[in-house]
Amino acid sequence: MRASHHSPVPGELNPGPGAPVSGAPVPGVQALLEQAVTDGVAPALSCALALGGRQLPVLCAGAGRTDTFFDLASVTKLFTTVTALALVDSGTLELDAPISAHLADYRSAAKSAVTLRHLLTHTSGLPSEWRGWHAALSQGRGFDRYALVEDLLATELESAPGIRFEYSCAGFNTIMALAEQVTGTAWASLVQQHLLDKLPTSGITGCPPLEQCAPTEFQPQLGRGLVQGVVHDEAAWSLGGLSGNAGLFATAAGLRTFGEALRNGLPGILSPALAAQMWRSQLPEMLGSHFSLDNPGFGHGLGVRINQQPWMGTLGTHARGHGGFTGTSLLVDKSLGAVIVLLSNRVSPSRDGNDATSLRKAVSDVVLAEAGTAAAGSLVAEQQRKAP
């Protein structure tokens, strides 16, 4: 997948029409980034914020720059969700019909009830991971994508659909396989056509410029060396790069453009009805009597986490978004008018360090407090304007 053809604005990679970069940075955020580099959380950091539609200057620390592309890891799942829902909008996929209509491996009694909604809410019963890539490597075989997808689709359920929440990368790669089967089109092309081409940014891509990429992990045991410009996630790597669970790269400003689109209901990308379904809590309905507030301990829409603590922050009770294993996150809070993009390569050179949760929480707390103050001020000003 090539980067979008839109022309970048120097230093900000085209934040989008009608949304100029303006205002001073939120106090305290730059210091948090710099302290994180000093503490060894990550060698490169970049943060892009939007408050009430105002896009603030991108902040960076360490080796991070405004034009650095970071491996988004599981933040990619938000893009998978929107792409799949766009296919629902077009009538190509169905949200609540069994996927067995298109995938023969799901015609067994145990798997026949699985739907796209199950996959998007992690309630399908599939396991967390698919390890087919590891078997291929350990047996000295190269990656045969066709054979790997067959192996993925043969994955057995660990529980019946609608019984439990189990975060599943395997489920999101199954969404990719479903979409490819139904459309006859490569997944990367579907993401480009249905989503990336509709965003006014060149800062999101599955094929980033190598020299602008923050490196991730040093993996000599997998024959990869220092991973840079290639997806870190091993499952996505084995499947050729951009996949359902991982594989997108973005600059902070680029991901903010998507975040602002999400905050505004994805106009021109999804119908209002499906955008609303993506945003609303799904687990009580999906799990019924099996639903528990303690498991998973946060809400979940279609593909989006809701009020996931601690990283969404004390004030993030209405926030949506997703985090990524590489140290990335996108938080969107419609009630406060806030978008928070925090990108890092915290797995470089090893995944065994700080997982960046405390940094994400600290940034969320500072920014959402600022957003709340700004929102309150705007409300007072509006009331005064309307006063007789």
Secondary structure, DSSP 8 states (H G I E B T S, - for coil): ----S----TTT----TT--B-S---TTHHHHHHHHHHTTS-SEEEEEEEETTEE---EEEET--TT-BEE-GGGHHHHHHHHHHHHHHTTSS-SSSBGGGT-GGG-STTTTT-BHHHHHTT-S---S---HHHHHHHTT----HHHHHHHHHT---SS-TTS-----HHHHHHHHHHHHHHH-S-HHHHHHHHTGGGSS-SSEESS--GGGB----EEGGGT-EE--SS---HHHHHTTSS-SSS--EE-HHHHHHHHHHHHTT-TTTS-HHHHHHHHS--HHHHHGGG-BTTBSSSEE-SS-EES-TTTT-TT-TT-EEEEETTTEEEEEETTTTEEEEEEE-TTSS-TTS--SHHHHHHHHHHHHHHHHHHHHHHHHHHHHHH--
